[in-house]
């Protein structure tokens, strides 16, 4: 993100207004002809997979609600056009960082955010909320329609172990997060 003198900055916005702020800034950049100062504005989102009303749905989720990232040039002390565009944008409360002047975030953090966005596009993460002891129903696979209690949650493998009654005996069954839903 730090190319041609441009660095990443985090801008704090009203939560829920990130898209409107992004669109306003992009419009201002075009109208003022300052593409050389503000190169990119984006909202950090990731794709998630969850079950809603019995169906598997992929959707976007902001992983830093209330913040947008901007790649811009703030090196020139005399030219503050980029800074003024952002601070005068409706529903922007300021920049993240100490002091009155915006401080760029380290390139490693920018790269990490961009990698997280890219990874979620390639393989959306399951959204889950299982805890040991939860009563669930298995909705997919060979144990479909069995109910039982969550015994263990494995976040790394994205699985949950459920104790179900098979032939009158309690048996642990491991299923994917998307194959179970709370009852």
Contact map, one row per residue, 1 for C-alpha under 8 A:
111001110000000000000000000000000000000000000000000000000000000000000010000000000000000000000000000000000010011000000000000000000000000000000000000000000000000000000000000000000000000
111111110000000000000000000000000000000000000000000000000000000000000010000000000000000000000000000000000010000000000000000000000000000000000000000000000000000000000000000000000000000
111111100000000000000000000000000000000000000000000000000000000000000000000000000000000000000000000000000000000000000000000000000000000000000000000000000000000000000000000000000000000
011111000000000000000000000000000000000000000000000000000000000000000000000000000000000000000000000000000000000000000000000000000000000000000000000000000000000000000000000000000000000
011111100000000000000000000000000000000000000000000000000000000000000001101000000000000000000000000000000000000000000000000000000000000000000000000000000000000000000000000000000000000
111111110000000000000000000000000000101000000000000000000000000000000011110000000000000000000000000000000000000000000000000000000000000000000000000000000000000000000000000000000000000
111011111000000000000000000000000000000000000000000000000000000000000011110000000000000000000000000000011010000000000000000000000000000000000000000000000000000000000000000000000000000
110001111100000000000000000000000000000000000000000000000000000000001111000000000000000000000000000000011110010000000000000000000000000000000000000000000000000000000000000000000000000
000000111110000000000000000000000000000000000000000000000000000000001111000000000000000000000011000001111000000000000000000000000000000000000000000000000000000000000000000000000000000
000000011111000000000000000000000000000000000000000000000000000000111100000000000000000000000011000000011000000000000000000000000000000000000000000000000000000000000000000000000000000
000000001111100000000000000000000000000000000000000000000000000000111100000000000000000000011111000000000000000000000000000000000000000000000000000000000000000000000000000000000000000
000000000111110000000000000000000000000000000000000000000000000001110000000000000000000000011111000000000000000000000000000000000000000000000000000000000000000000000000000000000000000
000000000011111011001000000000000000000000000000000000000000000001110000000000000000000000111100000000000000000000000000000000000000000000000000000000000000000000000000000000000000000
000000000001111111000000000000000000000000000000000000000000000001000000000000000000000000111000000000000000000000000000000000000000000000000000000000000000000000000000000000000000000
000000000000111111000000000000000000000000000000000000000000000011100000000000000000000000000000000000000000000000000000000000000000000000000000000000000000000000000000000000000000000
000000000000011111100000000000000000000000000000000000000000000011000000000000000000000000000000000000000000000000000000000000000000000000000000000000000000000000000000000000000000000
000000000000111111111000000000000000000000000000000000000000000001000000000000000000000000100000000000000000000000000000000000000000000000000000000000000000000000000000000000000000000
000000000000111111111100000000000000000000100000000000000000000011110000000000000000000000000000000000000000000000000000000000000000000000000000000000000000000000000000000000000000000
000000000000000111111110000000000000000000100000000000000000000000000000000000000000000000000000000000000000000000000000000000000000000000000000000000000000000000000000000000000000000
000000000000000011111111000000000000000000000000000000000000000000000000000000000000000000000000000000000000000000000000000000000000000000000000000000000000000000000000000000000000000
000000000000100011111111100000000000000000000000000000000000000000000000000000000000000011110000000000000000000000000000000000000000000000000000000000000000000000000000000000000000000
000000000000000001111111110000000000000011100000000000000000000000010000000000000000000000000000000000000000000000000000000000000000000000000000000000000000000000000000000000000000000
000000000000000000111111111000000000000000000000000000000000000000000000000000000000000000000000000000000000000000000000000000000000000000000000000000000000000000000000000000000000000
000000000000000000011111111100000000000000000000000000000000000000000000000000000000000010000000000000000000000000000000000000000000000000000000000000000000000000000000000000000000000
000000000000000000001111111110000000000010000000000000000000000000000000000000000000110010000000000000000000000000000000000000000000000000000000000000000000000000000000000000000000000
000000000000000000000111111111000000000010000000000000000000000000000000000000000000000000000000000000000000000000000000000000000000000000000000000000000000000000000000000000000000000
000000000000000000000011111111100000000000000000000000000000000000000000000000000000000000000000000000000000000000000000000000000000000000000000000000000000000000000000000000000000000
000000000000000000000001111111110000000000000000000000000000000000000000000000000000100000000000000000000000000000000000000000000000000000000000000000000000000000000000000000000000000
000000000000000000000000111111111110010000000000000000000000000000000000000000000000000000000000000000000000000000000000000000000000000000000000000000000000000000000000000000000000000
000000000000000000000000011111111110000000000000000000000000000000000000000000000000000000000000000000000000000000000000000000000000000000000000000000000000000000000000000000000000000
000000000000000000000000001111111000000000000000000000000000000000000000000000000000000000000000000000000000000000000000000000000000000000000000000000000000000000000000000000000000000
000000000000000000000000000111111100000000000000000000000000000000000000000000000000000000000000000000000000000000000000000000000000000000000000000000000000000000000000000000000000000
000000000000000000000000000011111111000000000000000000000000000000000000000000000000000000000000000000000000000000000000000000000000000000000000000000000000000000000000000000000000000
000000000000000000000000000011011111110000000000000000000000000000000000000000001100000000000000000000000000000000000000000000000000000000000000000000000000000000000000000000000000000
000000000000000000000000000011001111111000000000000000000000000000000000000000000000000000000000000000000000000000000000000000000000000000000000000000000000000000000000000000000000000
000000000000000000000000000000001111111000000000000000000000000000000000100000000000000000000000000000000000000000000000000000000000000000000000000000000000000000000000000000000000000
000001000000000000000000000000000111111000000000000000000000000000000001110000001100000000000000000000000000000000000000000000000000000000000000000000000000000000000000000000000000000
000000000000000000000000000010000111111110000000000000000000000000000111100000000100000000000000000000000000000000000000000000000000000000000000000000000000000000000000000000000000000
000001000000000000000000000000000011111110000000000000000000000000000111000000000000000000000000000000000000000000000000000000000000000000000000000000000000000000000000000000000000000
000000000000000000000000000000000000011111000000000000000000000000000111000000000000000000000000000000000000000000000000000000000000000000000000000000000000000000000000000000000000000
000000000000000000000100110000000000011111100000000000000000000000011110000000000000000000000000000000000000000000000000000000000000000000000000000000000000000000000000000000000000000
000000000000000000000100000000000000000111110000000000000000000000011100000000000000000000000000000000000000000000000000000000000000000000000000000000000000000000000000000000000000000
000000000000000001100100000000000000000011111000000000000000010000111000000000000000000000000000000000000000000000000000000000000000000000000000000000000000000000000000000000000000000
000000000000000000000000000000000000000001111100000000000000011100111000000000000000000000000000000000000000000011001000000000000000000000000000000000000000000000000000000000000000000
000000000000000000000000000000000000000000111110000000000001111100000000000000000000000000000000000000000000000000001000000000000000000000000000000000000000000000000000000000000000000
000000000000000000000000000000000000000000011111000000000001111000000000000000000000000000000000000000000000000000011001100100000000000000000000000000000000000000000000000000000000000
000000000000000000000000000000000000000000001111100000000111100000000000000000000000000000000000000000000000000000001001101110000000000000000000000000000000000000000000000000000000000
000000000000000000000000000000000000000000000111110000000111100000000000000000000000000000000000000000000000000000000001000111100000000000000000000000000000000000000000000000000000000
000000000000000000000000000000000000000000000011111000011110000000000000000000000000000000000000000000000000000000000000000111100000000000000000000000000000000000000000000000000000000
000000000000000000000000000000000000000000000001111100011100000000000000000000000000000000000000000000000000000000000000000001110000000000000000000000000000000000000000000000000100000
000000000000000000000000000000000000000000000000111111111000000000000000000000000000000000000000000000000000000000000000000000000000000000000000000000000000000000000000000000000100100
000000000000000000000000000000000000000000000000011111111000000000000000000000000000000000000000000000000000000000000000000000000000000000000000000000000000000000000000000000000000000
000000000000000000000000000000000000000000000000001111100000000000000000000000000000000000000000000000000000000000000000000000000000000000000000000000000000000000000000000000000000000
000000000000000000000000000000000000000000000000001111110000000000000000000000000000000000000000000000000000000000000000000000000000000000000000000000000000000000000000000000000000000
000000000000000000000000000000000000000000000000001111111000000000000000000000000000000000000000000000000000000000000000000000000000000000000000000000000000000000000000000000000000000
000000000000000000000000000000000000000000000000111101111100000000000000000000000000000000000000000000000000000000000000000000000000000000000000000000000000000000000000000000000100000
000000000000000000000000000000000000000000000000111100111110000000000000000000000000000000000000000000000000000000000000000000000000000000000000000000000000000000000000000000000000000
000000000000000000000000000000000000000000000011110000011111000000000000000000000000000000000000000000000000000000000000000100000000000000000000000000000000000000000000000000000000000
000000000000000000000000000000000000000000000011100000001111100000000000000000000000000000000000000000000000000000000000000000000000000000000000000000000000000000000000000000000000000
000000000000000000000000000000000000000000001111000000000111110000000000000000000000000000000000000000000000000000000000000000000000000000000000000000000000000000000000000000000000000
000000000000000000000000000000000000000000001111000000000011111000000000000000000000000000000000000000000000000000000000000000000000000000000000000000000000000000000000000000000000000
000000000000000000000000000000000000000000111100000000000001111110000000000000000000000000000000000000000000000000000000000000000000000000000000000000000000000000000000000000000000000
000000000000000000000000000000000000000000011100000000000000111110000000000000000000000000000000000000000000000000000000000000000000000000000000000000000000000000000000000000000000000
000000000000000000000000000000000000000000011000000000000000011111110000000000000000000000000000000000000000000000000000000000000000000000000000000000000000000000000000000000000000000
000000000000001101000000000000000000000000000000000000000000011111100000000000000000000000000000000000000000000000000000000000000000000000000000000000000000000000000000000000000000000
000000000001111111000000000000000000000000000000000000000000000111110000000000000000000000000000000000000000000000000000000000000000000000000000000000000000000000000000000000000000000
000000000111101001000000000000000000000000110000000000000000000111111000000000000000000000000000000000000000000000000000000000000000000000000000000000000000000000000000000000000000000
000000000111100001000100000000000000000011110000000000000000000101111100000000000000000000000000000000000000000000000000000000000000000000000000000000000000000000000000000000000000000
000000011110000000000000000000000000000011110000000000000000000000111110000000000000000000000000000000000000000000000000000000000000000000000000000000000000000000000000000000000000000
000000011110000000000000000000000000011111000000000000000000000000011111000000000000000000000000000000000000000000000000000000000000000000000000000000000000000000000000000000000000000
110001111000000000000000000000000000011110000000000000000000000000001111100000000000000000000000000000000000000000000000000000000000000000000000000000000000000000000000000000000000000
000011111000000000000000000000000000111100000000000000000000000000000111110000000100000000000000000000000000000000000000000000000000000000000000000000000000000000000000000000000000000
000011100000000000000000000000000001110000000000000000000000000000000011111100000100000000000000000000000000000000000000000000000000000000000000000000000000000000000000000000000000000
000001100000000000000000000000000000100000000000000000000000000000000001111110010110000000000000000000000000000000000000000000000000000000000000000000000000000000000000000000000000000
000010000000000000000000000000000000000000000000000000000000000000000000111110000000000000000000000000000000000000000000000000000000000000000000000000000000000000000000000000000000000
000000000000000000000000000000000000000000000000000000000000000000000000111111110000000000000000000000000000000000000000000000000000000000000000000000000000000000000000000000000000000
000000000000000000000000000000000000000000000000000000000000000000000000011111110000000000000000000000000000000000000000000000000000000000000000000000000000000000000000000000000000000
000000000000000000000000000000000000000000000000000000000000000000000000000111110000000000000000000000000000000000000000000000000000000000000000000000000000000000000000000000000000000
000000000000000000000000000000000000000000000000000000000000000000000000000111111000000000000000000000000000000000000000000000000000000000000000000000000000000000000000000000000000000
000000000000000000000000000000000000000000000000000000000000000000000000010111111111000000000000000000000000000000000000000000000000000000000000000000000000000000000000000000000000000
000000000000000000000000000000000100100000000000000000000000000000000000000000111111100000000000000000000000000000000000000000000000000000000000000000000000000000000000000000000000000
000000000000000000000000000000000100110000000000000000000000000000000001110000011111110000000000000000000000000000000000000000000000000000000000000000000000000000000000000000000000000
000000000000000000000000000000000000000000000000000000000000000000000000010000011111111000000000000000000000000000000000000000000000000000000000000000000000000000000000000000000000000
000000000000000000000000000000000000000000000000000000000000000000000000000000011111111100000000000000000000000000000000000000000000000000000000000000000000000000000000000000000000000
000000000000000000000000100100000000000000000000000000000000000000000000000000001111111110000000000000000000000000000000000000000000000000000000000000000000000000000000000000000000000
000000000000000000000000100000000000000000000000000000000000000000000000000000000111111110010000000000000000000000000000000000000000000000000000000000000000000000000000000000000000000
000000000000000000000000000000000000000000000000000000000000000000000000000000000011111110011100000000000000000000000000000000000000000000000000000000000000000000000000000000000000000
000000000000000000000000000000000000000000000000000000000000000000000000000000000001111111010000000000000000000000000000000000000000000000000000000000000000000000000000000000000000000
000000000000000000001001100000000000000000000000000000000000000000000000000000000000111111110000000000000000000000000000000000000000000000000000000000000000000000000000000000000000000
000000000000000000001000000000000000000000000000000000000000000000000000000000000000000111110000000000000000000000000000000000000000000000000000000000000000000000000000000000000000000
000000000000110010001000000000000000000000000000000000000000000000000000000000000000000011111000000000000000000000000000000000000000000000000000000000000000000000000000000000000000000
000000000011110000001000000000000000000000000000000000000000000000000000000000000000011111111100000000000000000000000000000000000000000000000000000000000000000000000000000000000000000
000000000011110000000000000000000000000000000000000000000000000000000000000000000000001000111110000000000000000000000000000000000000000000000000000000000000000000000000000000000000000
000000000011100000000000000000000000000000000000000000000000000000000000000000000000001000011111000000000000000000000000000000000000000000000000000000000000000000000000000000000000000
000000001111000000000000000000000000000000000000000000000000000000000000000000000000000000001111100001100000000000000000000000000000000000000000000000000000000000000000000000000000000
000000001111000000000000000000000000000000000000000000000000000000000000000000000000000000000111110001100000000000000000000000000000000000000000000000000000000000000000000000000000000
000000000000000000000000000000000000000000000000000000000000000000000000000000000000000000000011111001100000000000000000000000000000000000000000000000000000000000000000000000000000000
000000000000000000000000000000000000000000000000000000000000000000000000000000000000000000000001111111100000000000000000000000000000000000000000000000000000000000000000000000000000000
000000000000000000000000000000000000000000000000000000000000000000000000000000000000000000000000111111000000000000000000000000000000000000000000000000000000000000000000000000000000000
000000000000000000000000000000000000000000000000000000000000000000000000000000000000000000000000011111000000000000000000000000000000000000000000000000000000000000000000000000000000000
000000000000000000000000000000000000000000000000000000000000000000000000000000000000000000000000011111100000000000000000000000000000000000000000000000000000000000000000000000000000000
000000001000000000000000000000000000000000000000000000000000000000000000000000000000000000000011111111110000000000000000000000000000000000000000000000000000000000000000000000000000000
000000001000000000000000000000000000000000000000000000000000000000000000000000000000000000000011110011111000000000000000000000000000000000000000000000000000000000000000000000000000000
000000111100000000000000000000000000000000000000000000000000000000000000000000000000000000000000000001111100000000000000000000000000000000000000000000000000000000000000000000000000000
000000111100000000000000000000000000000000000000000000000000000000000000000000000000000000000000000000111110110000000000000000000000000000000000000000000000000000000000000000000000000
000000010000000000000000000000000000000000000000000000000000000000000000000000000000000000000000000000011111110000000000000000000000000000000000000000000000000000000000000000000000000
110000110000000000000000000000000000000000000000000000000000000000000000000000000000000000000000000000001111111000000000000000000000000000000000000000000000000000000000000000000000000
000000000000000000000000000000000000000000000000000000000000000000000000000000000000000000000000000000000111111100000000000000000000000000000000000000000000000000000000000000000000000
000000000000000000000000000000000000000000000000000000000000000000000000000000000000000000000000000000001111111110000000000000000000000000000000000000000000000000000000000000000000000
100000010000000000000000000000000000000000000000000000000000000000000000000000000000000000000000000000001111111111000000000000000000000000000000000000000000000000000000000000000000000
100000000000000000000000000000000000000000000000000000000000000000000000000000000000000000000000000000000011111111100000000000000000000000000000000000000000000000000000000000000000000
000000000000000000000000000000000000000000000000000000000000000000000000000000000000000000000000000000000001111111110000000000000000000000000000000000000000000000000000000000000000000
000000000000000000000000000000000000000000010000000000000000000000000000000000000000000000000000000000000000111111111000000000000000000000000000000000000000000000000000000000000000000
000000000000000000000000000000000000000000010000000000000000000000000000000000000000000000000000000000000000011111111100000000000000000000000000000000000000000000000000000000000000000
000000000000000000000000000000000000000000000000000000000000000000000000000000000000000000000000000000000000001111111110000000000000000000000000000000000000000000000000000000000000000
000000000000000000000000000000000000000000000100000000000000000000000000000000000000000000000000000000000000000111111111000000000000000000000000000000000000000000000000000000000000000
000000000000000000000000000000000000000000011110000000000000000000000000000000000000000000000000000000000000000011111111100000000000000000000000000000000000000000000000000000000000000
000000000000000000000000000000000000000000000000000000000000000000000000000000000000000000000000000000000000000001111111110000000000000000000000000000000000000000000000000000000000000
000000000000000000000000000000000000000000000000000000000000000000000000000000000000000000000000000000000000000000111111111100000000000000000000000000000000000000000000000000000000000
000000000000000000000000000000000000000000000111000000000000000000000000000000000000000000000000000000000000000000011111111110000000000000000000000000000000000000000000000000000000000
000000000000000000000000000000000000000000000110000000000000000000000000000000000000000000000000000000000000000000001111111100000000000000000000000000000000000000000000000000000000000
000000000000000000000000000000000000000000000000000000000000000000000000000000000000000000000000000000000000000000000111111100000000000000000000000000000000000000000000000000000000000
000000000000000000000000000000000000000000000010000000000000000000000000000000000000000000000000000000000000000000000011111110000000000000000000000000000000000000000000000000000000000
000000000000000000000000000000000000000000000111100000000100000000000000000000000000000000000000000000000000000000000011111111000000000000000000000000000000000000000000000000000000000
000000000000000000000000000000000000000000000011100000000000000000000000000000000000000000000000000000000000000000000001001111100000000000000000000000000000000000000000000000000000000
000000000000000000000000000000000000000000000001110000000000000000000000000000000000000000000000000000000000000000000000000111110000000000000000000000000000010000000000000000001100000
000000000000000000000000000000000000000000000001110000000000000000000000000000000000000000000000000000000000000000000000000011111000000000000000000000000000000000000000000000000000000
000000000000000000000000000000000000000000000000010000000000000000000000000000000000000000000000000000000000000000000000000001111100000000000000000000000000000000000000000000001000000
000000000000000000000000000000000000000000000000000000000000000000000000000000000000000000000000000000000000000000000000000000111110000000000000000000000000000000000000000000000000000
000000000000000000000000000000000000000000000000000000000000000000000000000000000000000000000000000000000000000000000000000000011111010000000000000001001000000100000000000000000000010
000000000000000000000000000000000000000000000000000000000000000000000000000000000000000000000000000000000000000000000000000000001111110000000000000001011000000000000000000000000000000
000000000000000000000000000000000000000000000000000000000000000000000000000000000000000000000000000000000000000000000000000000000111110000000000000011111000000000000000000000000000000
000000000000000000000000000000000000000000000000000000000000000000000000000000000000000000000000000000000000000000000000000000000011111000000000000011100000000000000000000000000000000
000000000000000000000000000000000000000000000000000000000000000000000000000000000000000000000000000000000000000000000000000000000111111100000000000011000000000000000000000000000000010
000000000000000000000000000000000000000000000000000000000000000000000000000000000000000000000000000000000000000000000000000000000000111110000000001111000000000000000000000000000000011
000000000000000000000000000000000000000000000000000000000000000000000000000000000000000000000000000000000000000000000000000000000000011111000000001111000000000001000000000000000001111
000000000000000000000000000000000000000000000000000000000000000000000000000000000000000000000000000000000000000000000000000000000000001111100001111100000000000000000000000000000001111
000000000000000000000000000000000000000000000000000000000000000000000000000000000000000000000000000000000000000000000000000000000000000111111011111000000000000000000000000000100011100
000000000000000000000000000000000000000000000000000000000000000000000000000000000000000000000000000000000000000000000000000000000000000011111011110000000000000000000000000000000011100
000000000000000000000000000000000000000000000000000000000000000000000000000000000000000000000000000000000000000000000000000000000000000001111111100000000000000000000000000000000011000
000000000000000000000000000000000000000000000000000000000000000000000000000000000000000000000000000000000000000000000000000000000000000001111111000000000000000000000000000000000010000
000000000000000000000000000000000000000000000000000000000000000000000000000000000000000000000000000000000000000000000000000000000000000000011111000000000000000000000000000000000000000
000000000000000000000000000000000000000000000000000000000000000000000000000000000000000000000000000000000000000000000000000000000000000001111111110000000000000000000000000000000000000
000000000000000000000000000000000000000000000000000000000000000000000000000000000000000000000000000000000000000000000000000000000000000011111111110000000000000000000000000000000000000
000000000000000000000000000000000000000000000000000000000000000000000000000000000000000000000000000000000000000000000000000000000000000011110011111000000000000000000000000000000000000
000000000000000000000000000000000000000000000000000000000000000000000000000000000000000000000000000000000000000000000000000000000000000011100011111100000000000000011000000000000000000
000000000000000000000000000000000000000000000000000000000000000000000000000000000000000000000000000000000000000000000000000000000000001111000000111110000000000000011000000000000000000
000000000000000000000000000000000000000000000000000000000000000000000000000000000000000000000000000000000000000000000000000000000000001110000000011111000000000001111000000000000000000
000000000000000000000000000000000000000000000000000000000000000000000000000000000000000000000000000000000000000000000000000000000001111100000000001111100000000001110000000000000000000
000000000000000000000000000000000000000000000000000000000000000000000000000000000000000000000000000000000000000000000000000000000111111100000000000111111000000111100000000000000000000
000000000000000000000000000000000000000000000000000000000000000000000000000000000000000000000000000000000000000000000000000000000001100000000000000011111000000111100000000100000000000
000000000000000000000000000000000000000000000000000000000000000000000000000000000000000000000000000000000000000000000000000000000011000000000000000001111100000111000000000000000000000
000000000000000000000000000000000000000000000000000000000000000000000000000000000000000000000000000000000000000000000000000000000111000000000000000001111110011110000000000000000000000
000000000000000000000000000000000000000000000000000000000000000000000000000000000000000000000000000000000000000000000000000000000000000000000000000000011111111100000000000000000000000
000000000000000000000000000000000000000000000000000000000000000000000000000000000000000000000000000000000000000000000000000000000000000000000000000000001111111000000000000000000000000
000000000000000000000000000000000000000000000000000000000000000000000000000000000000000000000000000000000000000000000000000000000000000000000000000000000111111000000000000000000000000
000000000000000000000000000000000000000000000000000000000000000000000000000000000000000000000000000000000000000000000000000000000000000000000000000000000111111000000000000000000000000
000000000000000000000000000000000000000000000000000000000000000000000000000000000000000000000000000000000000000000000000000001000000000000000000000000001111111100000000000000011000000
000000000000000000000000000000000000000000000000000000000000000000000000000000000000000000000000000000000000000000000000000000000000000000000000000000001111111110000000000001111000000
000000000000000000000000000000000000000000000000000000000000000000000000000000000000000000000000000000000000000000000000000000000100000000000000000001111100011111000000000001111000000
000000000000000000000000000000000000000000000000000000000000000000000000000000000000000000000000000000000000000000000000000000000000000000000000000001111000001111100000000111100000000
000000000000000000000000000000000000000000000000000000000000000000000000000000000000000000000000000000000000000000000000000000000000000100000000000111110000000111110000000111100000000
000000000000000000000000000000000000000000000000000000000000000000000000000000000000000000000000000000000000000000000000000000000000000000000000000111100000000011111000011110000000000
000000000000000000000000000000000000000000000000000000000000000000000000000000000000000000000000000000000000000000000000000000000000000000000000011110000000000001111100111110000000000
000000000000000000000000000000000000000000000000000000000000000000000000000000000000000000000000000000000000000000000000000000000000000000000000011100000000000000111111111000000000000
000000000000000000000000000000000000000000000000000000000000000000000000000000000000000000000000000000000000000000000000000000000000000000000000000000000000000000011111111000000000000
000000000000000000000000000000000000000000000000000000000000000000000000000000000000000000000000000000000000000000000000000000000000000000000000000000000000000000001111100000000000000
000000000000000000000000000000000000000000000000000000000000000000000000000000000000000000000000000000000000000000000000000000000000000000000000000000000000000000001111110000000000000
000000000000000000000000000000000000000000000000000000000000000000000000000000000000000000000000000000000000000000000000000000000000000000000000000000000000000000011111111000000000000
000000000000000000000000000000000000000000000000000000000000000000000000000000000000000000000000000000000000000000000000000000000000000000000000000000000000000000111101111100000000000
000000000000000000000000000000000000000000000000000000000000000000000000000000000000000000000000000000000000000000000000000000000000000000000000000000000000000000111100111110000000000
000000000000000000000000000000000000000000000000000000000000000000000000000000000000000000000000000000000000000000000000000000000000000000000000000000100000000011110000011111000000000
000000000000000000000000000000000000000000000000000000000000000000000000000000000000000000000000000000000000000000000000000000000000000000000000000000000000000011110000001111100000000
000000000000000000000000000000000000000000000000000000000000000000000000000000000000000000000000000000000000000000000000000000000000000000000000000000000000001111000000000111110000000
000000000000000000000000000000000000000000000000000000000000000000000000000000000000000000000000000000000000000000000000000000000000000001000000000000000000001111000000000011111011000
000000000000000000000000000000000000000000000000000000000000000000000000000000000000000000000000000000000000000000000000000000000000000000000000000000000000011100000000000001111111000
000000000000000000000000000000000000000000000000000000000000000000000000000000000000000000000000000000000000000000000000000001010000000000000000000000000000011100000000000000111111000
000000000000000000000000000000000000000000000000011000010000000000000000000000000000000000000000000000000000000000000000000001000000000000000000000000000000000000000000000000011111100
000000000000000000000000000000000000000000000000000000000000000000000000000000000000000000000000000000000000000000000000000000000000000001111000000000000000000000000000000000111111100
000000000000000000000000000000000000000000000000000000000000000000000000000000000000000000000000000000000000000000000000000000000000000111110000000000000000000000000000000000111111110
000000000000000000000000000000000000000000000000001000000000000000000000000000000000000000000000000000000000000000000000000000000000000111100000000000000000000000000000000000000111111
000000000000000000000000000000000000000000000000000000000000000000000000000000000000000000000000000000000000000000000000000000000100011110000000000000000000000000000000000000000001111
000000000000000000000000000000000000000000000000000000000000000000000000000000000000000000000000000000000000000000000000000000000000001110000000000000000000000000000000000000000000111
